[in-house]
Amino acid sequence: MITLQRTDSKNQHFIHLVAQLDADLGERDGDDHAFYHQFNSIDGLNHTIVLYRNEIPVGCGAIKAFDTNSMEVKRMYVPPTERGKGYATRILKALEEWTSELGNTRCILETGKRQPEAIALYEKNGYQRIPNYGQYQGIENSVCFEKNVSS
């Protein structure tokens, strides 16, 4: 049975999954990890989702306010052993729905070129590449996306 729980960054399952994500990114990003890590604190994330399979946490994601019309997708993660089952798409769709419920019209996000499965996920779900925004401008490894989520 699959369930999605809306929660916040104090959720222990979310914290545990993000620790796994950070370990994975630390390996992939190498020397660039410290740069990215500074923008990925979970403190104060009020809109997080944990996906459970048979009450076991197997994925997470979050959104945070970016501007007056946009939420930024953050901390998307499904452990490698759980990938390929559609969990990330379910989390992403739930975050998009929550974004719309909060009165926003688009989701934006940044991912790294060293995360081809993440790029494929976002493209498969209708995200379009945009110029790198904010702190990611001029960063060679970053790829930014957006999607209109207004109904």
DSSP file (Angstrom, degrees, kcal/mol; ACC not computed):
  #  RESIDUE AA STRUCTURE BP1 BP2  ACC     N-H-->O    O-->H-N    N-H-->O    O-->H-N    TCO  KAPPA ALPHA  PHI   PSI    X-CA   Y-CA   Z-CA
    1    1 A M              0   0    0      0, 0.0    53,-3.2     0, 0.0     2,-0.5   0.000 360.0 360.0 360.0 132.5    0.0    0.0    0.0
    2    2 A I  E     +A   53   0A   0     51,-0.2     2,-0.3    52,-0.1    51,-0.2  -0.876 360.0 173.8-104.0 130.2    1.3    3.4   -1.0
    3    3 A T  E     -A   52   0A   0     49,-2.3    49,-3.2    -2,-0.5     2,-0.5  -0.982  19.6-149.4-132.6 149.0    0.6    6.5    1.1
    4    4 A L  E     -A   51   0A   0     -2,-0.3     2,-0.5    47,-0.2    47,-0.2  -0.971  12.5-160.5-115.7 129.7    1.8   10.1    0.9
    5    5 A Q  E     -A   50   0A   0     45,-2.7    45,-2.0    -2,-0.5     2,-0.4  -0.949  10.1-145.5-115.3 123.4    2.1   12.2    4.0
    6    6 A R  E     +A   49   0A   0     -2,-0.5    43,-0.2    43,-0.2     2,-0.2  -0.724  45.1 133.3 -79.4 132.0    2.2   15.9    4.0
    7    7 A T  E     -A   48   0A   0     41,-3.2    41,-2.1    -2,-0.4     2,-0.2  -0.651  46.2-101.1-152.8-154.7    4.5   17.0    6.8
    8    8 A D    >   -     0   0    0     39,-0.2     3,-1.9    -2,-0.2    38,-0.2  -0.787  45.7 -80.4-138.3-175.9    7.3   19.4    7.5
    9    9 A S  T 3  S+     0   0    0     36,-2.5    37,-0.1     1,-0.3    33,-0.1   0.502 118.0  69.5 -71.9  -2.6   11.1   19.3    7.9
   10   10 A K  T 3   +     0   0    0     35,-0.2    -1,-0.3     4,-0.1     2,-0.3   0.553  69.5 115.3 -87.9  -8.3   10.9   18.0   11.5
   11   11 A N    <>  -     0   0    0     -3,-1.9     4,-2.4     1,-0.2     5,-0.2  -0.462  63.9-144.2 -64.7 124.3    9.5   14.6   10.3
   12   12 A Q  H  > S+     0   0    0     -2,-0.3     4,-2.3     1,-0.2    -1,-0.2   0.829  98.6  52.7 -63.9 -33.8   12.1   12.0   11.3
   13   13 A H  H  > S+     0   0    0      2,-0.2     4,-2.3     1,-0.2    -1,-0.2   0.907 110.1  48.7 -68.1 -40.3   11.5    9.9    8.2
   14   14 A F  H  > S+     0   0    0      2,-0.2     4,-2.6     1,-0.2    -2,-0.2   0.938 111.5  50.1 -61.4 -46.6   12.1   13.0    6.0
   15   15 A I  H  X S+     0   0    0     -4,-2.4     4,-1.9     1,-0.2    -2,-0.2   0.908 111.1  49.2 -58.9 -43.7   15.3   13.8    7.9
   16   16 A H  H  X S+     0   0    0     -4,-2.3     4,-1.5     2,-0.2    -1,-0.2   0.914 112.0  47.4 -64.7 -43.9   16.5   10.3    7.4
   17   17 A L  H  X S+     0   0    0     -4,-2.3     4,-2.3     1,-0.2    -2,-0.2   0.895 110.4  52.4 -65.5 -39.7   15.8   10.2    3.7
   18   18 A V  H  X S+     0   0    0     -4,-2.6     4,-3.0     1,-0.2    -1,-0.2   0.860 104.6  56.4 -65.4 -34.6   17.5   13.7    3.2
   19   19 A A  H  X S+     0   0    0     -4,-1.9     4,-1.9     2,-0.2    -1,-0.2   0.897 108.5  47.7 -62.3 -38.9   20.6   12.3    5.0
   20   20 A Q  H  X S+     0   0    0     -4,-1.5     4,-2.3     2,-0.2    -2,-0.2   0.910 111.4  50.9 -65.9 -42.0   20.7    9.6    2.4
   21   21 A L  H  X S+     0   0    0     -4,-2.3     4,-2.9     1,-0.2     5,-0.2   0.935 109.2  50.3 -59.1 -47.6   20.2   12.1   -0.4
   22   22 A D  H  X S+     0   0    0     -4,-3.0     4,-2.3     1,-0.2    -1,-0.2   0.876 109.5  51.0 -62.1 -37.5   23.1   14.3    1.0
   23   23 A A  H  X S+     0   0    0     -4,-1.9     4,-1.5     2,-0.2    -1,-0.2   0.924 112.1  47.2 -64.8 -43.2   25.4   11.3    1.1
   24   24 A D  H  X S+     0   0    0     -4,-2.3     4,-2.3     1,-0.2     3,-0.2   0.931 114.0  46.5 -62.5 -46.9   24.6   10.4   -2.5
   25   25 A L  H  X S+     0   0    0     -4,-2.9     4,-3.4     1,-0.2     5,-0.4   0.853 105.2  61.0 -66.7 -33.8   25.0   14.0   -3.7
   26   26 A G  H  X S+     0   0    0     -4,-2.3     4,-1.1    -5,-0.2    -1,-0.2   0.898 109.7  42.2 -58.6 -40.0   28.3   14.3   -1.7
   27   27 A E  H  < S+     0   0    0     -4,-1.5    -2,-0.2    -3,-0.2    -1,-0.2   0.922 119.3  42.9 -71.2 -45.1   29.7   11.4   -3.9
   28   28 A R  H  < S+     0   0    0     -4,-2.3    -2,-0.2     1,-0.2    -3,-0.2   0.905 117.8  43.4 -69.9 -41.9   28.2   12.7   -7.2
   29   29 A D  H >< S+     0   0    0     -4,-3.4     3,-2.3     1,-0.2    -1,-0.2   0.729  80.9 175.3 -80.8 -21.7   29.1   16.4   -6.7
   30   30 A G  G >< S+     0   0    0     -4,-1.1     3,-1.7    -5,-0.4     4,-0.3  -0.297  72.8   4.9  55.4-125.9   32.6   15.8   -5.3
   31   31 A D  G 3  S+     0   0    0      1,-0.3     3,-0.4     2,-0.1     4,-0.3   0.694 130.9  60.7 -64.7 -19.3   34.3   19.2   -4.8
   32   32 A D  G <> S+     0   0    0     -3,-2.3     4,-1.7     1,-0.2     3,-0.5   0.565  78.3  92.3 -82.7  -8.7   31.1   21.1   -5.8
   33   33 A H  H <> S+     0   0    0     -3,-1.7     4,-3.1     1,-0.2     5,-0.2   0.872  79.9  54.5 -59.3 -41.7   29.1   19.6   -2.9
   34   34 A A  H  > S+     0   0    0     -3,-0.4     4,-1.4    -4,-0.3    -1,-0.2   0.889 106.5  53.2 -61.2 -38.7   29.8   22.3   -0.4
   35   35 A F  H  4 S+     0   0    0     -3,-0.5     3,-0.3    -4,-0.3     4,-0.3   0.959 116.2  37.8 -59.8 -51.5   28.5   25.0   -2.9
   36   36 A Y  H >< S+     0   0    0     -4,-1.7     3,-1.9     1,-0.2     4,-0.2   0.886 108.8  63.1 -68.7 -39.1   25.2   23.1   -3.4
   37   37 A H  H >< S+     0   0    0     -4,-3.1     3,-1.8     1,-0.3    -1,-0.2   0.827  91.6  65.3 -58.2 -33.6   24.9   22.0    0.2
   38   38 A Q  T 3< S+     0   0    0     -4,-1.4     3,-0.3    -3,-0.3    -1,-0.3   0.730 104.2  46.6 -63.3 -20.0   24.7   25.6    1.5
   39   39 A F  T <  S+     0   0    0     -3,-1.9    -1,-0.3    -4,-0.3    -2,-0.2   0.322 101.6  68.3-101.1   6.7   21.3   26.0   -0.4
   40   40 A N    <   +     0   0    0     -3,-1.8    -1,-0.2    -4,-0.2    -2,-0.1   0.063  57.7 142.0-120.6  25.6   19.8   22.8    0.8
   41   41 A S        -     0   0    0     -3,-0.3    -3,-0.0     1,-0.1    -4,-0.0  -0.414  39.9-153.3 -62.6 141.2   19.1   23.2    4.5
   42   42 A I    >   +     0   0    0     -2,-0.1     3,-2.2   -33,-0.1   -33,-0.2   0.515  54.3 123.8 -94.2  -5.2   15.9   21.6    5.5
   43   43 A D  T 3  S+     0   0    0      1,-0.3     3,-0.1   -33,-0.0    -2,-0.1  -0.338  82.2   9.3 -56.3 127.3   15.4   24.0    8.4
   44   44 A G  T 3  S+     0   0    0      1,-0.3     2,-0.8    -2,-0.1    -1,-0.3   0.549  81.1 147.8  81.6   6.7   12.1   25.7    8.1
   45   45 A L    <   +     0   0    0     -3,-2.2   -36,-2.5     1,-0.2    -1,-0.3  -0.682  18.7 177.2 -74.7 114.7   10.7   23.6    5.2
   46   46 A N        +     0   0    0     -2,-0.8     2,-0.4   -38,-0.2    -1,-0.2   0.494  64.5  58.6 -98.2  -5.4    7.0   23.7    6.0
   47   47 A H  E     + B   0  63A   0     16,-0.6    16,-2.3   -41,-0.1     2,-0.3  -0.750  68.2 144.6-130.1  84.2    5.8   21.7    2.9
   48   48 A T  E     -AB   7  62A   0    -41,-2.1   -41,-3.2    -2,-0.4     2,-0.4  -0.864  30.0-154.2-120.3 155.1    7.4   18.3    2.8
   49   49 A I  E     -AB   6  61A   0     12,-3.0    12,-1.7    -2,-0.3     2,-0.5  -0.992   3.1-165.7-129.7 136.4    6.1   14.9    1.6
   50   50 A V  E     -AB   5  60A   0    -45,-2.0   -45,-2.7    -2,-0.4     2,-0.5  -0.989  13.0-148.0-118.4 130.2    7.1   11.5    2.6
   51   51 A L  E     -AB   4  59A   0      8,-2.7     7,-2.9    -2,-0.5     8,-0.8  -0.850  14.5-162.3 -98.0 131.1    6.0    8.5    0.5
   52   52 A Y  E     -AB   3  57A   0    -49,-3.2   -49,-2.3    -2,-0.5     2,-0.6  -0.930  12.9-162.7-115.6 135.8    5.4    5.3    2.4
   53   53 A R  E >  S-AB   2  56A   0      3,-2.7     3,-1.7    -2,-0.4   -51,-0.2  -0.978  89.0 -18.2-112.5 115.9    5.2    1.8    0.9
   54   54 A N  T 3  S-     0   0    0    -53,-3.2    -1,-0.2    -2,-0.6   -52,-0.1   0.908 129.7 -53.7  50.8  45.3    3.6   -0.5    3.5
   55   55 A E  T 3  S+     0   0    0    -54,-0.4    -1,-0.3     1,-0.2   -53,-0.1   0.535 113.9 120.2  69.2  10.3    4.4    2.1    6.2
   56   56 A I  E <   -B   53   0A   0     -3,-1.7    -3,-2.7     2,-0.0     2,-0.4  -0.915  69.2-121.1-103.5 126.7    8.1    2.2    5.2
   57   57 A P  E     +B   52   0A   0      0, 0.0    -5,-0.2     0, 0.0     3,-0.1  -0.525  43.3 159.6 -70.6 121.9    9.4    5.6    4.1
   58   58 A V  E     +     0   0A   0     -7,-2.9     2,-0.3    -2,-0.4    -6,-0.2   0.200  57.2  12.6-130.0  14.9   10.8    5.2    0.5
   59   59 A G  E     -B   51   0A   0     -8,-0.8    -8,-2.7    19,-0.2     2,-0.3  -0.919  54.4-173.7 179.2 158.4   10.8    8.7   -0.9
   60   60 A C  E     +BC  50  77A   0     17,-2.4    17,-2.5    -2,-0.3     2,-0.3  -0.976   6.1 168.7-155.0 166.5   10.5   12.4   -0.1
   61   61 A G  E     -B   49   0A   0    -12,-1.7   -12,-3.0    -2,-0.3     2,-0.3  -0.956  11.4-158.4-169.3 169.5   10.3   15.9   -1.6
   62   62 A A  E     -BC  48  74A   0     12,-2.2    12,-2.9    -2,-0.3     2,-0.3  -0.971   6.7-148.9-151.4 162.4    9.6   19.4   -0.5
   63   63 A I  E     -BC  47  73A   0    -16,-2.3   -16,-0.6    -2,-0.3     2,-0.3  -0.980  13.5-176.5-131.6 149.5    8.5   22.8   -1.8
   64   64 A K  E     - C   0  72A   0      8,-1.6     8,-3.5    -2,-0.3   -19,-0.1  -0.990  38.5 -88.1-142.6 152.3    9.4   26.2   -0.6
   65   65 A A  E     + C   0  71A   0     -2,-0.3     6,-0.2     6,-0.2     3,-0.1  -0.302  42.0 168.8 -60.0 135.8    8.3   29.7   -1.6
   66   66 A F  E     -     0   0A   0      4,-2.6     2,-0.2     1,-0.5     5,-0.2   0.729  64.5 -23.9-112.9 -52.6   10.4   31.2   -4.3
   67   67 A D  E >  S- C   0  70A   0      3,-1.2    -1,-0.5     0, 0.0     3,-0.5  -0.776  85.9 -69.8-145.3-168.3    8.5   34.3   -5.5
   68   68 A T  T 3  S+     0   0    0     -2,-0.2     3,-0.0     1,-0.2    -3,-0.0   0.678 132.1  26.4 -67.9 -15.7    4.9   35.5   -5.4
   69   69 A N  T 3  S+     0   0    0     35,-0.1    36,-2.3    36,-0.1    37,-1.6   0.429 113.2  70.6-121.0  -2.8    3.8   32.9   -8.0
   70   70 A S  E <   -Cd  67 106A   0     -3,-0.5    -4,-2.6    34,-0.2    -3,-1.2  -0.908  50.0-161.0-131.4 145.7    6.3   30.1   -7.6
   71   71 A M  E     -Cd  65 107A   0     35,-2.1    37,-2.1    -2,-0.4     2,-0.5  -0.948  24.0-133.9-114.7 143.4    7.4   27.3   -5.3
   72   72 A E  E     -Cd  64 108A   0     -8,-3.5    -8,-1.6    -2,-0.4     2,-0.4  -0.855  15.8-132.2 -98.7 127.4   10.8   25.7   -5.6
   73   73 A V  E     +C   63   0A   0     35,-2.9    37,-0.5    -2,-0.5     2,-0.3  -0.647  36.9 174.0 -77.4 129.6   11.0   21.9   -5.5
   74   74 A K  E     +C   62   0A   0    -12,-2.9   -12,-2.2    -2,-0.4   -34,-0.1  -0.910  44.5  16.3-134.4 158.4   13.6   20.8   -3.1
   75   75 A R  E     +     0   0A   0     -2,-0.3     2,-0.4   -14,-0.2    -1,-0.1   0.751  65.4 174.2  54.3  38.5   15.1   17.6   -1.6
   76   76 A M  E     +     0   0A   0    -15,-0.1     2,-0.3    -3,-0.1   -15,-0.2  -0.619  12.3 158.5 -73.4 128.7   13.5   15.0   -4.0
   77   77 A Y  E     +C   60   0A   0    -17,-2.5   -17,-2.4    -2,-0.4   -56,-0.1  -0.942  27.6 172.2-159.6 135.3   14.9   11.6   -3.2
   78   78 A V        -     0   0    0     -2,-0.3   -19,-0.2   -19,-0.2     5,-0.1  -0.979  43.6-112.5-133.5 126.4   14.0    7.9   -3.7
   79   79 A P    >>  -     0   0    0      0, 0.0     3,-2.3     0, 0.0     4,-0.5  -0.226  29.3-111.7 -57.8 148.3   16.7    5.4   -2.6
   80   80 A P  G >4 S+     0   0    0      0, 0.0     3,-1.0     0, 0.0     0, 0.0   0.823 116.7  58.7 -51.6 -36.0   18.3    3.5   -5.5
   81   81 A T  G 34 S+     0   0    0      1,-0.2     0, 0.0     3,-0.0     0, 0.0   0.670 109.7  44.4 -69.6 -14.8   16.7    0.2   -4.4
   82   82 A E  G X4 S+     0   0    0     -3,-2.3     3,-0.6   -24,-0.1     5,-0.4   0.364  88.9 113.9-109.6   2.4   13.2    1.8   -4.7
   83   83 A R  T <<  +     0   0    0     -3,-1.0     0, 0.0    -4,-0.5     0, 0.0  -0.305  61.1  41.1 -75.7 159.4   13.7    3.5   -8.1
   84   84 A G  T 3  S+     0   0    0     -2,-0.0    -1,-0.2     1,-0.0    -3,-0.0   0.575  87.1  97.3  83.5  10.1   11.8    2.6  -11.2
   85   85 A K  S <  S-     0   0    0     -3,-0.6    -2,-0.1     0, 0.0    -1,-0.0   0.328  99.7-106.0-111.5   4.2    8.5    2.1   -9.3
   86   86 A G  S  > S+     0   0    0      3,-0.0     4,-2.0     4,-0.0     5,-0.1   0.526  82.1 126.6  85.9   5.4    7.0    5.5  -10.0
   87   87 A Y  H  > S+     0   0    0     -5,-0.4     4,-2.5     1,-0.2     5,-0.2   0.918  70.6  51.1 -64.9 -43.9    7.5    6.9   -6.5
   88   88 A A  H  > S+     0   0    0      1,-0.2     4,-2.8     2,-0.2    -1,-0.2   0.903 110.1  50.1 -62.7 -40.2    9.3   10.0   -7.6
   89   89 A T  H  > S+     0   0    0      2,-0.2     4,-2.7     1,-0.2    -1,-0.2   0.907 109.9  50.9 -63.8 -40.4    6.6   10.9  -10.1
   90   90 A R  H  X S+     0   0    0     -4,-2.0     4,-2.0     2,-0.2    -2,-0.2   0.915 112.5  46.2 -63.5 -41.9    3.9   10.4   -7.4
   91   91 A I  H  X S+     0   0    0     -4,-2.5     4,-2.3     2,-0.2    -2,-0.2   0.942 113.1  49.6 -64.2 -46.9    5.9   12.7   -5.0
   92   92 A L  H  X S+     0   0    0     -4,-2.8     4,-2.3     1,-0.2    -2,-0.2   0.912 110.7  49.1 -60.1 -45.0    6.4   15.3   -7.7
   93   93 A K  H  X S+     0   0    0     -4,-2.7     4,-2.5     1,-0.2    -1,-0.2   0.895 110.7  51.3 -62.3 -39.9    2.7   15.3   -8.7
   94   94 A A  H  X S+     0   0    0     -4,-2.0     4,-2.2    -5,-0.2    -1,-0.2   0.889 110.1  49.1 -65.1 -38.7    1.7   15.7   -5.0
   95   95 A L  H  X S+     0   0    0     -4,-2.3     4,-2.4     2,-0.2    -2,-0.2   0.888 110.7  50.6 -67.0 -38.7    4.1   18.7   -4.7
   96   96 A E  H  X S+     0   0    0     -4,-2.3     4,-2.3     2,-0.2    -2,-0.2   0.921 110.5  49.3 -63.7 -43.8    2.7   20.2   -7.8
   97   97 A E  H  X S+     0   0    0     -4,-2.5     4,-2.5     1,-0.2    -2,-0.2   0.909 111.6  48.7 -61.3 -42.9   -0.9   19.8   -6.5
   98   98 A W  H  X S+     0   0    0     -4,-2.2     4,-1.8     2,-0.2    -1,-0.2   0.889 108.4  54.8 -65.2 -40.0    0.2   21.4   -3.1
   99   99 A T  H  <>S+     0   0    0     -4,-2.4     5,-2.1     1,-0.2    -2,-0.2   0.934 110.4  45.7 -56.9 -47.6    1.8   24.3   -5.0
  100  100 A S  H ><5S+     0   0    0     -4,-2.3     3,-2.0     1,-0.2    -2,-0.2   0.909 109.0  54.8 -64.1 -43.5   -1.5   24.9   -6.8
  101  101 A E  H 3<5S+     0   0    0     -4,-2.5    -1,-0.2     1,-0.3    -2,-0.2   0.828 103.0  58.0 -58.8 -32.0   -3.5   24.7   -3.6
  102  102 A L  T 3<5S-     0   0    0     -4,-1.8    -1,-0.3    -5,-0.2    -2,-0.2   0.425 125.3-103.3 -80.7   2.6   -1.3   27.3   -2.1
  103  103 A G  T < 5S+     0   0    0     -3,-2.0     2,-0.2     1,-0.3    -3,-0.2   0.622  77.9 133.1  89.6  13.7   -2.2   29.7   -4.9
  104  104 A N      < -     0   0    0     -5,-2.1    -1,-0.3    -6,-0.2   -34,-0.2  -0.636  44.6-155.7 -97.0 157.4    1.0   29.4   -6.9
  105  105 A T        +     0   0    0    -36,-2.3    44,-2.9    -2,-0.2    45,-1.0   0.546  67.8  31.9-110.6 -10.2    1.1   28.9  -10.7
  106  106 A R  E     -dE  70 148A   0    -37,-1.6   -35,-2.1    42,-0.3     2,-0.4  -0.996  55.5-144.4-149.2 154.8    4.5   27.3  -11.3
  107  107 A C  E     -dE  71 147A   0     40,-2.5    40,-2.1    -2,-0.3     2,-0.3  -0.931  20.7-174.1-110.0 140.3    7.1   25.0   -9.8
  108  108 A I  E     +dE  72 146A   0    -37,-2.1   -35,-2.9    -2,-0.4     2,-0.3  -0.892   7.8 169.1-125.4 161.5   10.8   25.6  -10.5
  109  109 A L  E     - E   0 145A   0     36,-1.9    36,-2.4    -2,-0.3     2,-0.4  -0.990  24.9-138.0-164.2 164.1   13.8   23.5   -9.5
  110  110 A E  E     + E   0 144A   0    -37,-0.5     2,-0.3    -2,-0.3    34,-0.2  -0.985  24.0 167.5-126.5 140.1   17.5   23.0   -9.9
  111  111 A T  E     - E   0 143A   0     32,-2.6    32,-2.9    -2,-0.4     2,-0.3  -0.890  32.8-101.8-139.9 174.4   19.3   19.7  -10.4
  112  112 A G  E >   - E   0 142A   0     -2,-0.3     3,-1.8    30,-0.2     7,-0.2  -0.715  16.4-127.4-104.3 151.4   22.8   18.7  -11.4
  113  113 A K  T 3  S+     0   0    0     28,-2.9    29,-0.1    -2,-0.3    -1,-0.1   0.727 110.5  65.4 -62.9 -21.5   24.1   17.4  -14.7
  114  114 A R  T 3  S+     0   0    0     27,-0.3    -1,-0.3     1,-0.2     3,-0.1   0.295  90.6  69.7 -84.4  11.1   25.6   14.5  -12.7
  115  115 A Q    X>  +     0   0    0     -3,-1.8     4,-1.9     1,-0.1     3,-0.9  -0.569  56.2 162.7-123.9  66.0   22.0   13.3  -11.9
  116  116 A P  H 3> S+     0   0    0      0, 0.0     4,-2.4     0, 0.0     5,-0.2   0.810  73.9  57.6 -60.2 -30.9   20.7   12.1  -15.2
  117  117 A E  H 3> S+     0   0    0      2,-0.2     4,-1.9     1,-0.2     5,-0.1   0.856 106.7  49.4 -69.1 -31.8   17.9   10.1  -13.6
  118  118 A A  H <> S+     0   0    0     -3,-0.9     4,-2.4     2,-0.2     5,-0.2   0.924 110.3  49.8 -69.4 -44.4   16.6   13.4  -12.0
  119  119 A I  H  X S+     0   0    0     -4,-1.9     4,-2.5    -7,-0.2     5,-0.2   0.930 111.6  49.3 -58.4 -45.3   16.8   15.2  -15.3
  120  120 A A  H  X S+     0   0    0     -4,-2.4     4,-2.6     1,-0.2    -1,-0.2   0.896 109.1  53.2 -61.7 -40.8   14.9   12.4  -17.0
  121  121 A L  H  X S+     0   0    0     -4,-1.9     4,-1.4     2,-0.2    -2,-0.2   0.943 111.7  44.0 -58.8 -49.7   12.2   12.5  -14.3
  122  122 A Y  H  <>S+     0   0    0     -4,-2.4     5,-2.6     1,-0.2    -2,-0.2   0.909 114.7  48.0 -67.1 -41.7   11.6   16.2  -14.6
  123  123 A E  H ><5S+     0   0    0     -4,-2.5     3,-1.6     1,-0.2    -1,-0.2   0.908 109.9  53.3 -64.8 -40.6   11.5   16.1  -18.4
  124  124 A K  H 3<5S+     0   0    0     -4,-2.6    -1,-0.2     1,-0.3    -2,-0.2   0.809 107.9  52.8 -61.6 -30.1    9.1   13.0  -18.4
  125  125 A N  T 3<5S-     0   0    0     -4,-1.4    -1,-0.3    -5,-0.2    -2,-0.2   0.141 126.8 -94.8 -98.0  19.3    6.8   15.0  -16.1
  126  126 A G  T < 5S+     0   0    0     -3,-1.6     2,-0.3     1,-0.3    22,-0.2   0.612  71.0 150.0  87.1  13.1    6.6   18.1  -18.4
  127  127 A Y      < -     0   0    0     -5,-2.6     2,-0.4    -6,-0.2    -1,-0.3  -0.601  32.7-148.7 -80.1 141.4    9.3   20.3  -16.9
  128  128 A Q  E     -F  146   0A   0     18,-2.9    18,-1.9    -2,-0.3     2,-0.1  -0.886  19.7-110.3-110.8 139.8   11.0   22.7  -19.4
  129  129 A R  E     -F  145   0A   0     -2,-0.4    16,-0.3    16,-0.2     3,-0.0  -0.426  39.0-178.3 -66.9 141.2   14.6   23.8  -19.1
  130  130 A I  E     -F  144   0A   0     14,-2.3    14,-0.6    -2,-0.1     3,-0.1  -0.883  39.2 -76.9-131.6 164.0   15.0   27.5  -18.2
  131  131 A P        -     0   0    0      0, 0.0     6,-0.1     0, 0.0    12,-0.1  -0.339  65.6 -88.4 -58.4 145.1   18.1   29.7  -17.7
  132  132 A N        -     0   0    0      4,-0.1     2,-0.2    10,-0.1     6,-0.1  -0.336  52.7-149.4 -57.7 133.9   19.8   29.0  -14.4
  133  133 A Y    >   -     0   0    0     -3,-0.1     3,-2.4     4,-0.1     4,-0.3  -0.620  43.2 -21.3-106.1 162.4   18.2   31.2  -11.8
  134  134 A G  G >  S+     0   0    0      1,-0.3     3,-1.8    -2,-0.2    -2,-0.0  -0.036 130.5   2.6  48.6-130.4   19.5   32.9   -8.6
  135  135 A Q  G 3  S+     0   0    0      1,-0.3    -1,-0.3     3,-0.0    -3,-0.0   0.599 128.0  64.8 -66.3 -11.6   22.6   31.3   -7.1
  136  136 A Y  G X  S+     0   0    0     -3,-2.4     3,-2.1     2,-0.1    -1,-0.3   0.499  70.1 120.6 -92.3  -4.1   22.8   28.8   -9.9
  137  137 A Q  T <  S+     0   0    0     -3,-1.8     3,-0.1     1,-0.3    -4,-0.1  -0.402  85.8   8.9 -60.4 130.6   23.5   31.4  -12.6
  138  138 A G  T 3  S+     0   0    0      1,-0.2     2,-0.7    -2,-0.1    -1,-0.3   0.480  92.1 133.2  79.0   1.5   26.8   30.7  -14.2
  139  139 A I    X   -     0   0    0     -3,-2.1     3,-1.2     1,-0.2    -1,-0.2  -0.788  45.1-156.6 -90.8 114.1   27.1   27.3  -12.5
  140  140 A E  T 3  S+     0   0    0     -2,-0.7    -1,-0.2     1,-0.3    -2,-0.1   0.823  88.3  50.9 -60.9 -37.3   28.1   24.8  -15.2
  141  141 A N  T 3  S+     0   0    0    -29,-0.1   -28,-2.9   -28,-0.1   -27,-0.3   0.621  92.9  95.4 -79.2 -12.2   26.8   21.7  -13.4
  142  142 A S  E <   -E  112   0A   0     -3,-1.2     2,-0.4   -30,-0.2   -30,-0.2  -0.568  48.6-173.5 -88.0 143.5   23.4   23.1  -12.7
  143  143 A V  E     -E  111   0A   0    -32,-2.9   -32,-2.6    -2,-0.2     2,-0.3  -0.998  11.7-158.2-129.6 127.9   20.3   22.6  -14.8
  144  144 A C  E     -EF 110 130A   0    -14,-0.6   -14,-2.3    -2,-0.4     2,-0.3  -0.834  10.3-177.0-112.6 148.8   17.1   24.5  -14.0
  145  145 A F  E     -EF 109 129A   0    -36,-2.4   -36,-1.9    -2,-0.3     2,-0.3  -0.890   8.0-165.9-136.2 162.1   13.5   23.7  -14.9
  146  146 A E  E     -EF 108 128A   0    -18,-1.9   -18,-2.9    -2,-0.3     2,-0.3  -0.980   1.1-170.9-145.5 158.5   10.0   25.1  -14.6
  147  147 A K  E     -E  107   0A   0    -40,-2.1   -40,-2.5    -2,-0.3     2,-0.5  -0.968  25.6-126.3-149.0 134.2    6.4   23.8  -15.0
  148  148 A N  E     +E  106   0A   0     -2,-0.3   -42,-0.3   -42,-0.2   -43,-0.1  -0.693  28.6 175.2 -76.6 125.7    3.1   25.6  -15.0
  149  149 A V        +     0   0    0    -44,-2.9   -43,-0.2    -2,-0.5     2,-0.1   0.228  31.8 126.0-118.5  11.9    0.9   24.0  -12.4
  150  150 A S              0   0    0    -45,-1.0   -45,-0.1     1,-0.1    -2,-0.0  -0.474 360.0 360.0 -72.4 144.5   -2.1   26.3  -12.5
  151  151 A S              0   0    0     -2,-0.1    -1,-0.1   -51,-0.1   -46,-0.0   0.473 360.0 360.0 -88.7 360.0   -5.4   24.4  -13.2
